Amino acid sequence: MELELISETKEILNDVEELTKKKFKFIPNSKITSHAKLKMAREDMENHIVYYKAGVDQRINHIIAHECGHIIRIYEAPPSERLIPYFSSKNFEYALEDSSEDIDNISKIIHKSKLNQLIEMLFKGLVMQLTNQPIDLKIEEWIYNGYPSLREYQKLSFKSQLHEALGGLNEKIRSITPSKVYEVSHSMNYAYFNVLSEKTNFELDSAYGNFEFENKGRSLIEIMEKYENNFDGDVKRIDDWAKILNLSSWYEWKKFGDVPSNYEYMI
């Protein structure tokens, strides 16, 4: 099945191919959890890979445009300054140390065979959220201002993201989530949706009125305009969010060329 994309999405794809000197390869994949995932080509890869679900709706135009934004930002940096966030076994150990007491309590609710898988998923997900959301906000502002035909798909994506984020705000999920993971994730979501609302004129922030983690979320918002709107600024914003959230030991930066092509991190 060939994807049918609107002209502005195709324009962005063409811009990325010219910038990176690498073509896109589109591969249907029923196992991914979202409409599409993008794997940025390493030096030893011929193509950027877009995995997509068959039968996806038109929101895929926004998703692909957004993920191309990540590639554009990293490629606009000099090759020696291109970095990728990395979650190593050492980072996993630090995360375990930070959450050991909570994990012990959760082990009374969830069997160990399922608990290990859950904790690994939660830790990886939190690091992904930390190392993406500050950049995501800059990319969404870029799409909104530069590609008006994508705005309706942006809004659909934002509503879906908001629904998922608010769905995680309940006591059942809280009881099986390390307290640090729960607080930090929702603090980041508070910042993310409030900034989105401001920059894209979509009503997304009202759901976070009188929010439990508002103070920490506002501290994250203050970081967003502190640095330049470029890749170096992205790295600094992520590192500052990590300091505020006490997550600096949960990830590390690797040079883009040193990250193997089989590394599972995808934007």
C-alpha positions as CSV (number, residue, x, y, z in Angstrom):
1,M,0.0,0.0,0.0
2,E,1.4,3.4,-1.0
3,L,0.9,6.2,1.4
4,E,-1.2,9.1,0.1
5,L,0.3,12.3,1.6
6,I,-0.6,15.9,1.1
7,S,1.7,18.3,-0.8
8,E,3.1,20.0,2.3
9,T,4.2,16.7,3.8
10,K,5.8,15.7,0.6
11,E,7.6,19.1,0.5
12,I,9.0,18.4,4.0
13,L,10.1,14.9,3.0
14,N,11.9,16.3,-0.1
15,D,13.6,19.0,2.0
16,V,14.9,16.3,4.4
17,E,16.2,14.2,1.5
18,E,18.1,17.2,0.1
19,L,19.5,18.1,3.4
20,T,20.7,14.6,4.4
21,K,21.4,13.2,1.0
22,K,19.4,10.1,2.0
23,K,16.1,8.9,0.7
24,F,13.1,7.7,2.7
25,K,12.0,4.1,2.7
26,F,8.4,3.4,3.8
27,I,7.7,0.0,5.5
28,P,4.3,-1.1,6.7
29,N,4.4,-2.5,10.3
30,S,1.4,-3.6,12.3
31,K,3.4,-3.9,15.5
32,I,4.1,-0.3,16.2
33,T,1.8,1.4,18.7
34,S,1.4,4.7,16.9
35,H,0.4,5.6,13.3
36,A,4.1,5.9,12.3
37,K,7.6,5.7,13.6
38,L,10.7,7.1,12.0
39,K,14.3,5.8,12.2
40,M,16.9,8.3,11.2
41,A,19.6,6.9,9.0
42,R,23.0,6.4,10.5
43,E,26.1,6.7,8.3
44,D,26.0,3.0,7.5
45,M,22.3,3.2,6.4
46,E,21.2,4.0,2.9
47,N,17.7,5.2,3.9
48,H,15.7,6.9,6.6
49,I,13.0,4.4,7.6
50,V,9.3,5.2,8.1
51,Y,7.3,2.4,9.7
52,Y,3.6,2.9,9.4
53,K,0.4,1.1,10.1
54,A,-1.7,0.0,7.1
55,G,-5.0,1.9,6.8
56,V,-3.8,4.9,8.8
57,D,-5.8,8.1,8.7
58,Q,-4.6,11.5,7.5
59,R,-3.0,12.3,10.9
60,I,0.0,10.5,9.5
61,N,0.8,13.7,7.5
62,H,1.4,15.5,10.8
63,I,3.3,12.6,12.4
64,I,5.7,12.3,9.4
65,A,6.2,16.1,9.2
66,H,6.9,16.2,12.9
67,E,9.5,13.4,12.9
68,C,11.1,15.0,9.8
69,G,11.5,18.1,12.0
70,H,13.8,16.1,14.3
71,I,16.0,15.2,11.4
72,I,16.2,18.7,10.1
73,R,17.2,20.1,13.5
74,I,19.9,17.6,14.1
75,Y,21.3,17.9,10.5
76,E,21.4,21.7,10.8
77,A,24.1,21.2,13.5
78,P,27.7,20.6,12.5
79,P,28.4,16.8,12.2
80,S,30.8,16.9,15.2
81,E,28.0,18.4,17.4
82,R,25.2,16.0,16.4
83,L,24.1,14.0,19.5
84,I,21.6,11.2,20.3
85,P,20.2,10.6,23.7
86,Y,21.1,7.1,24.9
87,F,19.6,4.9,27.6
88,S,22.4,2.5,28.7
89,S,22.4,-0.4,31.2
90,K,24.3,2.0,33.6
91,N,21.5,4.5,33.2
92,F,19.0,1.8,33.9
93,E,20.8,1.0,37.2
94,Y,20.6,4.6,38.3
95,A,16.9,4.6,37.6
96,L,16.5,1.4,39.6
97,E,18.3,3.0,42.5
98,D,16.1,6.1,42.4
99,S,12.9,4.0,42.5
100,S,13.9,0.9,44.5
101,E,11.6,1.5,47.4
102,D,8.6,2.1,45.2
103,I,9.5,-1.0,43.1
104,D,9.5,-3.1,46.3
105,N,6.0,-1.9,47.1
106,I,4.7,-2.5,43.6
107,S,6.1,-6.0,43.7
108,K,3.4,-6.8,46.3
109,I,0.8,-6.0,43.6
110,I,2.4,-7.3,40.4
111,H,4.2,-10.6,39.9
112,K,7.9,-10.3,39.4
113,S,7.8,-11.8,35.9
114,K,5.6,-8.9,34.7
115,L,7.1,-6.3,37.0
116,N,10.5,-6.3,35.4
117,Q,9.0,-5.8,32.0
118,L,6.7,-3.0,33.3
119,I,9.6,-1.1,35.0
120,E,11.8,-1.3,32.0
121,M,9.0,0.1,29.8
122,L,8.3,2.9,32.2
123,F,11.9,3.9,32.5
124,K,12.5,3.9,28.7
125,G,9.3,5.7,28.2
126,L,10.2,8.5,30.6
127,V,13.6,9.0,29.1
128,M,12.0,9.1,25.6
129,Q,9.5,11.7,26.9
130,L,12.3,13.8,28.5
131,T,14.5,13.8,25.5
132,N,11.7,14.5,23.0
133,Q,9.1,16.8,24.5
134,P,11.3,20.0,24.7
135,I,12.2,19.5,21.0
136,D,8.7,18.5,20.1
137,L,7.4,21.9,21.2
138,K,9.8,23.7,18.9
139,I,8.9,21.4,16.0
140,E,5.1,21.9,16.5
141,E,5.5,25.7,16.5
142,W,7.5,25.4,13.3
143,I,4.8,23.2,11.6
144,Y,2.0,25.5,12.8
145,N,3.7,28.7,11.5
146,G,5.1,27.3,8.3
147,Y,2.6,24.7,7.1
148,P,-1.0,25.8,7.6
149,S,-2.4,22.8,5.7
150,L,-1.1,20.6,8.4
151,R,-2.9,22.4,11.3
152,E,-6.1,20.3,11.2
153,Y,-4.0,17.1,11.5
154,Q,-1.9,18.7,14.3
155,K,-5.0,19.4,16.2
156,L,-6.2,15.8,15.9
157,S,-2.8,14.5,17.0
158,F,-2.8,16.9,20.0
159,K,-6.3,15.8,21.1
160,S,-5.2,12.2,21.0
161,Q,-2.0,12.9,22.9
162,L,-4.0,14.9,25.5
163,H,-6.5,12.1,25.9
164,E,-3.7,9.6,26.5
165,A,-1.9,11.9,29.0
166,L,-5.1,12.5,31.0
167,G,-5.9,8.8,30.9
168,G,-2.7,8.2,32.9
169,L,-3.9,10.5,35.8
170,N,-5.7,8.0,38.0
171,E,-5.0,6.1,41.2
172,K,-4.9,2.7,39.7
173,I,-2.0,3.6,37.4
174,R,-0.4,5.6,40.2
175,S,-0.4,2.5,42.4
176,I,1.8,0.5,39.9
177,T,4.1,3.4,38.9
178,P,7.2,4.5,40.8
179,S,6.3,7.9,42.3
180,K,9.2,9.6,40.6
181,V,8.1,8.4,37.2
182,Y,4.5,9.4,37.8
183,E,5.3,12.9,39.1
184,V,7.9,13.6,36.5
185,S,5.9,12.4,33.5
186,H,2.8,14.4,34.4
187,S,5.0,17.5,35.2
188,M,6.4,17.3,31.7
189,N,2.9,16.8,30.2
190,Y,1.7,19.9,32.1
191,A,4.5,21.9,30.5
192,Y,4.0,20.4,27.1
193,F,0.3,21.0,26.7
194,N,0.4,24.5,28.2
195,V,3.2,25.6,25.8
196,L,1.4,23.9,22.8
197,S,-1.8,25.8,23.7
198,E,0.2,29.1,23.7
199,K,2.1,28.5,20.5
200,T,-0.5,26.9,18.3
201,N,-3.7,28.5,19.6
202,F,-5.4,25.2,20.3
203,E,-7.3,24.9,23.6
204,L,-5.3,22.2,25.4
205,D,-4.3,23.6,28.7
206,S,-7.7,23.9,30.5
207,A,-7.5,20.2,31.6
208,Y,-4.5,21.1,33.8
209,G,-6.1,23.7,35.9
210,N,-5.2,23.5,39.7
211,F,-2.9,20.7,38.7
212,E,-1.0,18.7,41.4
213,F,2.4,19.1,39.7
214,E,1.9,22.7,38.4
215,N,4.9,24.2,40.1
216,K,7.4,21.8,38.6
217,G,5.7,22.1,35.3
218,R,6.0,25.8,35.3
219,S,9.7,25.6,36.0
220,L,10.0,23.5,32.8
221,I,8.1,26.1,30.8
222,E,10.5,28.8,31.9
223,I,13.3,26.9,30.2
224,M,11.8,26.9,26.8
225,E,12.8,30.4,25.7
226,K,16.1,30.4,27.5
227,Y,18.2,29.1,24.6
228,E,18.4,29.6,20.9
229,N,15.9,27.8,18.7
230,N,18.4,25.2,17.2
231,F,19.8,21.8,18.0
232,D,22.3,23.1,20.5
233,G,19.5,24.8,22.3
234,D,17.5,21.6,22.2
235,V,20.3,19.7,24.0
236,K,20.5,22.5,26.7
237,R,16.8,22.5,27.2
238,I,16.7,18.7,27.7
239,D,19.6,18.9,30.1
240,D,17.9,21.7,32.1
241,W,14.6,19.8,32.3
242,A,16.6,16.8,33.5
243,K,18.2,18.9,36.3
244,I,14.8,20.2,37.4
245,L,13.4,16.7,37.4
246,N,16.4,15.0,38.9
247,L,16.9,12.8,35.8
248,S,20.4,13.7,34.7
249,S,21.7,10.2,35.5
250,W,18.9,8.5,33.5
251,Y,20.4,9.1,30.1
252,E,23.6,10.1,28.3
253,W,24.5,11.8,25.0
254,K,26.3,9.9,22.3
255,K,27.7,11.2,19.1
256,F,25.3,10.6,16.3
257,G,27.8,8.5,14.3
258,D,28.6,6.3,17.3
259,V,25.1,5.1,17.8
260,P,24.6,1.7,16.0
261,S,22.0,1.4,13.4
262,N,20.3,-1.4,15.4
263,Y,19.7,0.9,18.4
264,E,16.0,0.9,19.1
265,Y,15.7,4.6,19.9
266,M,13.4,6.2,17.3
267,I,12.0,9.7,17.1
